[in-house]
Amino acid sequence: MHHVAKLLETLSSLPVNVAVLEPDGTISELNRAWRAFAAATGR
């Protein structure tokens, strides 16, 4: 489980928008850049 947490932490620190998708296309994780975009645009 530590590896997953470290991977998510690394993805979150990237300055580009990154989303982790489930096999069916459902978004399971968004990084900080996506969250900042959502907050800035009211989404």
C-alpha positions in Angstrom: 0.0 0.0 0.0 2.9 2.3 0.6 3.8 2.2 -3.1 0.3 3.4 -4.1 0.4 6.3 -1.6 3.8 7.3 -2.9 2.7 7.1 -6.5 -0.4 9.3 -5.7 1.8 11.8 -3.9 4.1 12.0 -6.8 1.3 12.4 -9.4 -0.3 15.1 -7.2 2.9 17.1 -7.2 3.2 17.3 -11.0 2.4 20.8 -12.4 0.3 19.2 -15.3 -3.3 17.9 -15.0 -3.3 14.2 -14.2 -6.2 11.9 -13.6 -6.2 8.2 -12.7 -8.9 6.2 -14.3 -10.5 2.9 -13.5 -10.8 0.3 -16.3 -14.4 1.5 -17.0 -13.3 5.1 -17.4 -14.4 6.3 -13.9 -12.1 8.9 -12.4 -10.6 7.6 -9.2 -8.0 10.2 -8.4 -7.2 13.8 -9.5 -3.9 15.6 -8.8 -3.5 19.0 -7.3 -3.4 20.8 -10.7 -6.9 19.4 -11.5 -8.2 20.4 -8.1 -6.8 23.9 -8.4 -8.4 24.2 -11.9 -11.8 23.0 -10.5 -11.6 25.5 -7.6 -10.6 28.4 -9.9 -13.5 27.7 -12.3 -16.1 26.8 -9.7 -16.5 23.2 -10.8 
